[in-house]
Amino acid sequence: MSADDSVPARRDFLRKSLSLIPVVALASGAPSGLALAAPTPESKPGSSPRADHYQPVFFTAEEWAFVQAAVARLIPEDDLGPGALEAGAPEFIDRQMQTPYARGGLWYMQGPFAADAAPEMGYQSRLVPQDLYRLGIAAVDRWTRQQHGKVFAELAPAAQDAALKALESGDASLDGVPAKLFFAQLLQNTREGFYCDPLHGGNKELVGWKLVNFPGARADFMDWVERDERYPLPPVSIRGERG
Amino acid sequence: MAKVLPSKQVVIVGFGWTGAIMAKELTEAGLDVVALERGSYRDTYPDGSYPQVIDELTYSIRKKLFVDVSKETVTIRHSVNDVALPNRQLGVFLPGDGVGGAGLHWSGVHFRVDPVELRLRSHYEERYGKKFIPDGMTIQDFGVSYAELEPYFDFAEKVFGTSGTAWSIKGQVVGDGKGGNPYAPDRSSDFPLPAQKNTVSAQLFEKAAREVGYHPYNLPSANTSGPYTNPYGCQMGPCNFCGYCSGYVCYMYSKASPNLNILPALKQEPRFELRSQAHVLKVNLDSTGKKATGVTYLDAQGQELEQPADIVILAAFQFNNVRLMLLSGIGQPYDPKTGKGVVGRNFAYQNMATIKAFFRQDQHHTNPFIGAGGNGVAVDDFNADNFDHGPHGFVGGSPMWVNQAGTRPIAGAANPPGTPQWGSAWKKAQAGYYNHQLSMDAHGAHQSYRDNYLDLDPTYRDAYGQPLLRMTFDWKDNDIRMTRFMAAKMKKIAEAMNPEHISVSVKDFGGHFNTASYQTTHLNGGAIMGTDPKTSAVNRYLQSWDVHNVFVPGASAFPQGLGYNPTGLVAALTYWSARAIREQYLKNPGPLVQA
């Protein structure tokens, strides 16, 4: 279950939403109380979701500035529409940091560790996602301060892109965390935050799904299996939000 | 000291397909059966409830239904000279956990077997000569024939509610020009359901394969093409191509699973008991070491319990069967230096190559979010020994197919080769190609070798303090040559579709087994069946040569990997073994085959 259950308004909404009416029925336009209860943002084509007032729980103010700046470059807002920042990827990542995943709880974490093993041996680091962010962000900010006299979030977009490329290639030598490992974690979580169900805090107003025309939780395509045509219905989420 | 529970006639370790089939067969024979499943209780409700299950992050990405590797994993090394490292994150394979096992979240491709692959060594020696099989390749015959197994393939399809198109029934060709597979062995009856509809991707593959001279057919799928009631009275609804198949519990009651197709019947059976969160530590043997007395397990509280039983069935996942045999001292462990010993021998896998085709937006809408796990169109022109291997110098074959099981954007939106991994260029390619791509696989057979094997790791342990299983495994020259040959043949199909871009993923010479990127969960061998106790751990009825009241169904019994997906053969062999227990073993408990 998502961490959002602790938020009274959302818990109330979820309680009201505990119904077996398929999302597909809502999305087809059938009037129902549940459809009215669902958030129905007035989304204009290409518009960005409204400003979000999420307060991070895991990230410090400095880390939060980094995450917001980095995801905005990894999946930028551009002429194709909103990017990862607008989709709420920072909120998604912060909320993920509160799950067992972020503490390595889904992984075999008994030693001995062989962090220098070949890539084909898979993940062999003792660092868990929480460590990667905590150590990685501080290390990147130290590195950009050495290079440019500023932390990553204060750099111009072009300099941020150059820094991200250096992390991706491993050319940036960070202190305390392998650059490529940190970059891979950040990119994976950013994509997740752009494309996940909004239940998890990202993909707000289904902007990721609308970009690629992914129908989300519709999950019923008997009538479209054989058709070499664009799927005509907009996406819906698990909670019944419509894109 | 473990608390000793009242004795049962049969204890089954693991409740996936093989455990469920054995439980059904043996309760039908009048035996009291208890199944011990290490994972949680699972069923369509609540684990497959709509819309909660339609959640890519939770299921595909965080891998909710797969084995919990924080408790127990395997270690892997490429050769006997390396130090094995634990598979810390699930990657290359995704074994199951919980009631239903991997059978609850599999895809549903439900093949039989190519008869040649059951007698692979004999066949190659007869057609190509003994020298054709390279040194160090330890392929061998299963010791059972297609004719012997046919009734069990037939019955398993009826239990699973499998959709497909027959080529021939009792020697009569019925599927020519209708989607039947001309290379398929003869059948005693038709599929219980007609083939499913074909996606746009499968239609494109069908047309292109025909153009290049191959013989496309409908994949046999354990996803229903219509409503169905199986011989156990279990009911299924028609698959709606929801696209959340492999890795998910089917919310439509359309994908065959032990939970849907067998468990409802077992629940009516007072002789059957299922205990979940029961983690078996070992099989107990009597003082002679020739007879099992039951198993010892931990319950959810960590309490150690002993379950005495007359018959022990090891029905865990392939490598867990092998591990339990090693932990329990059943059969001689394999030694790759001498080639002696049997438990851990002939560990084999799958040998995949993948090609993606990317179309212009005005060319095709493949809508890859539409999908069913077992559905698709395939060709067998290069599977098994359906072509002359002589000039090519490798052992093994490969079916090729489009099997659009449903791909979702976090993991499944591929970009054309050369696209940056992030930024506006990445985003533009996502928007431009997600709904205009298809993926095809050469699902290659994989051979067994003297130095690919399983044993216990000397260093790493599970959450209960027992040694992890260690895999010593790498690709061999034969494997690379085969998969490159297959990729080249499959590329012709891709090119005939006239896509804008093609990307080819194929192994390179000198490359090593990569534990991080998914291939398949089709792991084989380690407790293989055969006719000689020197080279097999179980006899042709899946009975341990050494401990006659232990039976070991599953792909652990395969002497090498098949071109086809293994579940169909696993199910048929389990029915075959169960029938031998019912009709022969119960009358006269002891070895069913004299060594």
Interface residues (C-beta under 8 A of the other chain):
Chain A: P22 V23 R73 L74 I75 P76 D78 L80 G83 Y101 G104 G105 L106 W107 Y108 M109 Q110 P112 A114 A117 A118 P119 E120 M121 G122 Y123 Q124 D161 L164 E168 L187 T190 R191 E192 Y195 C196 D197 L199 H200 G208 W209 L211 V212 N213 F214 P215 G216 A217 A219 D220 F221 M222 W224 V225 E226 R227 D228 E229 R230 Y231 I238
Chain B: Y50 P51 Q52 I54 D55 E56 L57 I61 R62 K63 D68 V69 S70 E72 T73 I76 V83 L85 P86 N87 R88 Q89 G91 V92 K197 N198 T199 V200 Q203 P238 N240 F241 C242 G243 Y244 Y251 H364 H365 T366 N367 F369 I370 R408 P409 I410 A413 Q421 W422 G423 S424 W426 K427 K428 Q430 A431 Y434 N435 T459 Y460 R461 H512 F513 N514 T515 A516
